[in-house]
Amino acid sequence: MSKVIVLVGTRKGCFLLESDGDRRDWDVRGPFCEGWPVYHAIHDPKSGAIYAAAASEWHGSAVWRSPDLGETWTHSSEGIAYDPDSGRKVSKVSTLAVNNGRVLVGVEAPGIFESRDDGATWSLLSTLEGQPGSEGWDDPTNQPPGHLGISALMFDGDDASRFWAIVQGIGIFETTDDGKTWTPRNRGLRADWPRVMRAAAESGKALEIDAHPDRRNLDVELLRVANQARAFVSIGTDAHSVGELGSIELGLAAALRAEVPRARILNFMAAEELAAWVSDVRANG
Protein backbone atom coordinates (compact mmCIF):
# COMPACT_ATOMS: atom_id res chain seq x y z
CA MET A 1 0.00 0.00 0.00
CA SER A 2 1.24 3.49 -0.80
CA LYS A 3 2.53 5.76 1.96
CA VAL A 4 1.88 9.49 2.25
CA ILE A 5 4.24 11.80 4.16
CA VAL A 6 3.53 15.45 4.86
CA LEU A 7 6.35 17.64 6.16
CA VAL A 8 5.27 20.50 8.41
CA GLY A 9 7.61 23.32 9.38
CA THR A 10 6.65 25.17 12.56
CA ARG A 11 8.14 27.55 15.09
CA LYS A 12 8.82 24.53 17.29
CA GLY A 13 10.58 22.35 14.75
CA CYS A 14 9.73 19.99 11.89
CA PHE A 15 6.95 17.41 12.13
CA LEU A 16 6.27 14.36 9.94
CA LEU A 17 2.66 13.34 9.30
CA GLU A 18 2.31 9.83 7.90
CA SER A 19 -0.67 7.99 6.46
CA ASP A 20 -1.58 5.35 3.91
CA GLY A 21 -3.03 6.10 0.50
CA ASP A 22 -6.53 6.67 1.92
CA ARG A 23 -5.26 9.56 4.09
CA ARG A 24 -7.96 8.97 6.71
CA ASP A 25 -5.76 8.32 9.75
CA TRP A 26 -2.46 10.04 10.45
CA ASP A 27 0.52 9.40 12.71
CA VAL A 28 2.50 12.43 13.86
CA ARG A 29 6.22 12.34 14.63
CA GLY A 30 8.29 15.22 15.93
CA PRO A 31 9.22 17.86 16.65
CA PHE A 32 12.58 17.40 14.99
CA CYS A 33 15.52 19.78 14.40
CA GLU A 34 15.89 20.35 18.17
CA GLY A 35 12.96 22.74 18.21
CA TRP A 36 14.48 25.27 15.81
CA PRO A 37 11.88 27.30 13.86
CA VAL A 38 11.57 25.59 10.47
CA TYR A 39 10.57 27.74 7.50
CA HIS A 40 10.46 25.02 4.84
CA ALA A 41 11.01 21.27 4.58
CA ILE A 42 11.27 19.06 1.49
CA HIS A 43 11.77 15.41 0.62
CA ASP A 44 14.29 14.35 -2.02
CA PRO A 45 12.61 11.46 -3.86
CA LYS A 46 15.92 10.31 -5.34
CA SER A 47 17.92 9.91 -2.11
CA GLY A 48 15.01 9.66 0.32
CA ALA A 49 16.51 12.44 2.44
CA ILE A 50 14.57 15.20 4.15
CA TYR A 51 15.94 18.75 4.21
CA ALA A 52 14.67 21.47 6.53
CA ALA A 53 15.51 25.18 6.37
CA ALA A 54 15.71 26.44 9.95
CA ALA A 55 16.65 29.73 11.60
CA SER A 56 16.92 30.48 15.28
CA GLU A 57 17.65 33.74 17.07
CA TRP A 58 19.96 31.79 19.35
CA HIS A 59 21.66 29.39 16.96
CA GLY A 60 21.56 31.23 13.64
CA SER A 61 20.59 29.63 10.33
CA ALA A 62 21.26 26.14 9.03
CA VAL A 63 19.89 23.40 6.81
CA TRP A 64 18.99 20.18 8.62
CA ARG A 65 19.14 16.80 6.87
CA SER A 66 17.69 13.41 7.74
CA PRO A 67 18.68 10.45 5.52
CA ASP A 68 16.18 8.10 7.16
CA LEU A 69 12.80 9.88 7.32
CA GLY A 70 13.42 11.59 10.61
CA GLU A 71 15.20 8.90 12.61
CA THR A 72 18.50 10.80 12.67
CA TRP A 73 19.40 14.39 11.82
CA THR A 74 22.47 16.51 11.13
CA HIS A 75 22.71 20.18 10.23
CA SER A 76 25.18 22.47 8.52
CA SER A 77 25.59 26.16 7.80
CA GLU A 78 29.11 25.86 6.44
CA GLY A 79 29.39 28.33 3.58
CA ILE A 80 25.97 29.95 4.09
CA ALA A 81 27.32 33.45 4.56
CA TYR A 82 28.05 36.52 2.50
CA ASP A 83 31.48 38.08 2.18
CA PRO A 84 31.92 40.26 5.29
CA ASP A 85 33.06 43.12 3.05
CA SER A 86 29.75 43.07 1.16
CA GLY A 87 27.83 44.54 4.07
CA ARG A 88 25.15 41.86 3.68
CA LYS A 89 24.19 39.28 6.30
CA VAL A 90 22.21 36.04 6.21
CA SER A 91 19.45 36.44 8.79
CA LYS A 92 17.52 33.29 7.89
CA VAL A 93 17.31 30.38 5.46
CA SER A 94 13.78 30.34 4.17
CA THR A 95 13.20 27.92 1.27
CA LEU A 96 14.68 24.84 -0.39
CA ALA A 97 14.68 23.01 -3.71
CA VAL A 98 16.37 19.75 -4.70
CA ASN A 99 17.17 18.23 -8.07
CA ASN A 100 19.37 15.21 -8.85
CA GLY A 101 21.43 15.46 -5.69
CA ARG A 102 21.83 19.22 -5.86
CA VAL A 103 20.21 21.31 -3.13
CA LEU A 104 19.43 25.03 -3.33
CA VAL A 105 18.55 27.20 -0.35
CA GLY A 106 17.10 30.70 -0.55
CA VAL A 107 18.04 33.15 2.18
CA GLU A 108 17.41 36.61 3.57
CA ALA A 109 19.08 39.01 2.60
CA PRO A 110 18.02 37.76 -0.86
CA GLY A 111 20.41 35.22 -2.31
CA ILE A 112 20.70 31.56 -3.30
CA PHE A 113 23.28 29.06 -2.03
CA GLU A 114 23.87 25.56 -3.35
CA SER A 115 25.18 22.26 -2.04
CA ARG A 116 26.42 19.30 -4.07
CA ASP A 117 27.42 17.13 -1.10
CA ASP A 118 24.07 16.38 0.56
CA GLY A 119 23.94 19.67 2.44
CA ALA A 120 27.31 19.28 4.19
CA THR A 121 28.81 22.42 2.64
CA TRP A 122 27.37 25.38 0.73
CA SER A 123 28.53 28.02 -1.72
CA LEU A 124 26.95 31.20 -3.02
CA LEU A 125 25.25 30.70 -6.39
CA SER A 126 23.54 34.05 -7.01
CA THR A 127 22.34 37.26 -5.36
CA LEU A 128 20.23 38.27 -8.39
CA GLU A 129 22.24 41.47 -8.43
CA GLY A 130 21.08 44.03 -10.95
CA GLN A 131 17.50 42.78 -11.16
CA PRO A 132 14.60 45.25 -10.90
CA GLY A 133 14.17 46.13 -7.24
CA SER A 134 17.53 44.74 -6.15
CA GLU A 135 18.92 48.18 -5.43
CA GLY A 136 16.49 48.54 -2.56
CA TRP A 137 15.46 45.10 -1.36
CA ASP A 138 18.11 45.02 1.41
CA ASP A 139 16.61 48.18 2.92
CA PRO A 140 14.31 47.16 5.83
CA THR A 141 11.97 50.05 5.01
CA ASN A 142 11.26 48.42 1.63
CA GLN A 143 10.58 44.94 3.01
CA PRO A 144 7.29 43.37 4.06
CA PRO A 145 7.03 42.33 7.74
CA GLY A 146 8.65 38.98 8.48
CA HIS A 147 10.71 39.24 5.31
CA LEU A 148 11.97 35.90 3.97
CA GLY A 149 14.21 37.20 1.18
CA ILE A 150 14.00 34.36 -1.34
CA SER A 151 10.63 32.90 -0.39
CA ALA A 152 10.39 30.13 -3.02
CA LEU A 153 12.57 28.16 -5.47
CA MET A 154 11.43 25.73 -8.15
CA PHE A 155 13.42 23.67 -10.66
CA ASP A 156 12.31 22.92 -14.19
CA GLY A 157 11.60 19.20 -14.33
CA ASP A 158 13.48 18.70 -17.61
CA ASP A 159 16.26 21.30 -17.60
CA ALA A 160 18.49 21.40 -14.50
CA SER A 161 19.94 24.79 -15.47
CA ARG A 162 16.49 26.40 -15.49
CA PHE A 163 14.74 27.39 -12.30
CA TRP A 164 12.68 30.16 -10.75
CA ALA A 165 13.14 32.26 -7.62
CA ILE A 166 10.67 34.50 -5.84
CA VAL A 167 11.97 37.53 -3.97
CA GLN A 168 9.27 38.24 -1.40
CA GLY A 169 7.52 41.53 -2.03
CA ILE A 170 9.30 42.02 -5.39
CA GLY A 171 8.42 39.27 -7.86
CA ILE A 172 9.48 36.10 -9.64
CA PHE A 173 12.68 35.68 -11.67
CA GLU A 174 13.74 32.96 -14.10
CA THR A 175 17.20 31.71 -15.00
CA THR A 176 17.95 29.39 -17.91
CA ASP A 177 21.72 29.30 -17.40
CA ASP A 178 22.07 28.07 -13.82
CA GLY A 179 21.87 31.45 -12.14
CA LYS A 180 24.30 33.37 -14.30
CA THR A 181 21.58 35.64 -15.68
CA TRP A 182 17.97 36.28 -14.68
CA THR A 183 14.78 37.52 -16.32
CA PRO A 184 11.84 39.06 -14.42
CA ARG A 185 8.59 37.18 -14.96
CA ASN A 186 6.15 39.53 -13.22
CA ARG A 187 3.92 40.41 -16.15
CA GLY A 188 0.30 39.84 -15.18
CA LEU A 189 1.08 39.33 -11.49
CA ARG A 190 0.31 42.81 -10.21
CA ALA A 191 -2.88 42.90 -8.18
CA ASP A 192 -5.60 45.30 -9.28
CA TRP A 193 -6.54 46.09 -5.69
CA PRO A 194 -9.51 48.40 -6.39
CA ARG A 195 -11.01 45.66 -8.54
CA VAL A 196 -10.35 43.04 -5.84
CA MET A 197 -11.96 45.20 -3.18
CA ARG A 198 -15.01 45.92 -5.36
CA ALA A 199 -15.44 42.21 -6.06
CA ALA A 200 -15.31 41.46 -2.33
CA ALA A 201 -17.90 44.14 -1.61
CA GLU A 202 -20.21 43.06 -4.42
CA SER A 203 -20.13 39.42 -3.33
CA GLY A 204 -20.49 40.26 0.34
CA LYS A 205 -17.16 38.69 1.29
CA ALA A 206 -15.03 40.02 4.16
CA LEU A 207 -11.34 40.91 3.87
CA GLU A 208 -8.97 39.99 6.67
CA ILE A 209 -6.81 42.37 8.67
CA ASP A 210 -3.97 40.16 9.92
CA ALA A 211 -2.82 42.06 13.00
CA HIS A 212 0.24 39.91 13.77
CA PRO A 213 3.33 42.17 14.00
CA ASP A 214 5.10 40.06 11.35
CA ARG A 215 2.17 40.34 8.91
CA ARG A 216 0.15 43.54 9.36
CA ASN A 217 -1.91 43.22 6.22
CA LEU A 218 -4.10 44.51 4.89
CA ASP A 219 -2.11 47.67 5.61
CA VAL A 220 -3.71 51.07 6.11
CA GLU A 221 -3.36 52.07 2.46
CA LEU A 222 -5.14 48.94 1.21
CA LEU A 223 -7.74 49.24 3.94
CA ARG A 224 -8.60 52.69 2.62
CA VAL A 225 -9.13 51.14 -0.82
CA ALA A 226 -11.34 48.48 0.77
CA ASN A 227 -13.26 51.14 2.65
CA GLN A 228 -13.89 53.12 -0.52
CA ALA A 229 -15.35 49.93 -2.03
CA ARG A 230 -17.53 49.50 1.10
CA ALA A 231 -16.13 46.03 1.77
CA PHE A 232 -16.51 44.22 5.08
CA VAL A 233 -13.36 43.46 7.09
CA SER A 234 -12.48 41.02 9.85
CA ILE A 235 -9.66 41.58 12.32
CA GLY A 236 -7.59 38.53 13.32
CA THR A 237 -4.28 38.01 15.14
CA ASP A 238 -2.81 34.89 13.48
CA ALA A 239 -1.80 34.10 17.07
CA HIS A 240 0.32 31.04 17.83
CA SER A 241 0.35 31.70 21.57
CA VAL A 242 -1.86 33.41 24.13
CA GLY A 243 0.54 36.32 24.38
CA GLU A 244 0.13 37.13 20.69
CA LEU A 245 -3.62 37.71 21.06
CA GLY A 246 -2.82 41.25 22.18
CA SER A 247 -1.82 42.18 18.66
CA ILE A 248 -5.54 42.58 17.91
CA GLU A 249 -4.99 46.21 18.91
CA LEU A 250 -2.68 46.71 15.91
CA GLY A 251 -5.45 45.56 13.57
CA LEU A 252 -7.97 47.80 15.27
CA ALA A 253 -5.59 50.75 14.97
CA ALA A 254 -5.21 50.08 11.22
CA ALA A 255 -8.99 49.98 10.78
CA LEU A 256 -9.37 53.25 12.70
CA ARG A 257 -6.69 54.99 10.64
CA ALA A 258 -8.40 53.82 7.45
CA GLU A 259 -11.73 55.06 8.87
CA VAL A 260 -13.48 51.73 8.34
CA PRO A 261 -16.89 52.12 10.00
CA ARG A 262 -17.82 49.87 12.90
CA ALA A 263 -20.81 48.53 10.95
CA ARG A 264 -18.48 46.88 8.40
CA ILE A 265 -16.11 45.26 10.90
CA LEU A 266 -17.27 41.71 11.66
CA ASN A 267 -15.67 41.72 15.11
CA PHE A 268 -18.18 44.32 16.29
CA MET A 269 -21.25 42.38 15.18
CA ALA A 270 -23.46 40.76 17.78
CA ALA A 271 -23.46 36.97 17.64
CA GLU A 272 -26.91 36.81 16.05
CA GLU A 273 -25.99 39.46 13.48
CA LEU A 274 -22.74 37.65 12.59
CA ALA A 275 -24.57 34.32 12.22
CA ALA A 276 -27.08 35.95 9.88
CA TRP A 277 -24.27 37.51 7.86
CA VAL A 278 -22.50 34.13 7.52
CA SER A 279 -25.75 32.43 6.45
CA ASP A 280 -26.35 35.09 3.82
CA VAL A 281 -22.82 34.75 2.44
CA ARG A 282 -23.15 30.97 2.23
CA ALA A 283 -26.56 31.19 0.60
CA ASN A 284 -25.26 33.50 -2.08
CA GLY A 285 -22.07 31.57 -2.75
KAJO-V245511 format. One record per residue. D_CENTER is the distance of its C-alpha to the mean C-alpha in whole Angstrom. Layout:
d_center=D_CENTER
d_center=D_CENTER
This chain:
d_center=33
d_center=29
d_center=27
d_center=23
d_center=20
d_center=17
d_center=15
d_center=13
d_center=11
d_center=12
d_center=13
d_center=16
d_center=16
d_center=15
d_center=17
d_center=19
d_center=20
d_center=23
d_center=25
d_center=28
d_center=28
d_center=28
d_center=25
d_center=27
d_center=27
d_center=25
d_center=25
d_center=23
d_center=23
d_center=21
d_center=20
d_center=20
d_center=19
d_center=21
d_center=19
d_center=17
d_center=13
d_center=11
d_center=8
d_center=9
d_center=12
d_center=14
d_center=18
d_center=20
d_center=23
d_center=25
d_center=26
d_center=24
d_center=22
d_center=19
d_center=17
d_center=14
d_center=12
d_center=13
d_center=14
d_center=16
d_center=18
d_center=21
d_center=21
d_center=19
d_center=16
d_center=17
d_center=17
d_center=18
d_center=20
d_center=22
d_center=25
d_center=26
d_center=24
d_center=23
d_center=27
d_center=26
d_center=24
d_center=24
d_center=22
d_center=22
d_center=21
d_center=24
d_center=24
d_center=20
d_center=21
d_center=22
d_center=26
d_center=27
d_center=29
d_center=26
d_center=25
d_center=21
d_center=20
d_center=17
d_center=15
d_center=12
d_center=12
d_center=8
d_center=8
d_center=12
d_center=14
d_center=18
d_center=21
d_center=25
d_center=24
d_center=22
d_center=19
d_center=16
d_center=14
d_center=12
d_center=12
d_center=12
d_center=15
d_center=14
d_center=16
d_center=16
d_center=18
d_center=20
d_center=22
d_center=25
d_center=26
d_center=24
d_center=22
d_center=25
d_center=25
d_center=22
d_center=23
d_center=22
d_center=21
d_center=20
d_center=19
d_center=19
d_center=22
d_center=24
d_center=21
d_center=21
d_center=19
d_center=19
d_center=22
d_center=20
d_center=17
d_center=18
d_center=19
d_center=17
d_center=19
d_center=17
d_center=14
d_center=11
d_center=11
d_center=9
d_center=9
d_center=7
d_center=10
d_center=9
d_center=6
d_center=8
d_center=12
d_center=14
d_center=18
d_center=21
d_center=23
d_center=26
d_center=26
d_center=24
d_center=24
d_center=22
d_center=18
d_center=16
d_center=13
d_center=10
d_center=11
d_center=8
d_center=11
d_center=13
d_center=13
d_center=14
d_center=17
d_center=19
d_center=21
d_center=24
d_center=26
d_center=24
d_center=22
d_center=25
d_center=25
d_center=22
d_center=22
d_center=20
d_center=19
d_center=18
d_center=21
d_center=21
d_center=17
d_center=18
d_center=18
d_center=22
d_center=21
d_center=25
d_center=25
d_center=22
d_center=23
d_center=27
d_center=26
d_center=24
d_center=27
d_center=30
d_center=28
d_center=28
d_center=24
d_center=23
d_center=20
d_center=17
d_center=17
d_center=15
d_center=17
d_center=14
d_center=15
d_center=11
d_center=11
d_center=14
d_center=14
d_center=16
d_center=18
d_center=22
d_center=22
d_center=20
d_center=22
d_center=25
d_center=25
d_center=24
d_center=27
d_center=29
d_center=28
d_center=29
d_center=26
d_center=26
d_center=23
d_center=22
d_center=20
d_center=18
d_center=17
d_center=14
d_center=16
d_center=16
d_center=19
d_center=22
d_center=22
d_center=19
d_center=21
d_center=23
d_center=20
d_center=21
d_center=24
d_center=21
d_center=20
d_center=24
d_center=25
d_center=23
d_center=25
d_center=28
d_center=27
d_center=26
d_center=30
d_center=28
d_center=31
d_center=31
d_center=32
d_center=29
d_center=27
d_center=27
d_center=27
d_center=30
d_center=32
d_center=34
d_center=33
d_center=36
d_center=34
d_center=31
d_center=32
d_center=34
d_center=31
d_center=29
d_center=32
d_center=33
d_center=29
d_center=29
d_center=33
d_center=32
d_center=29
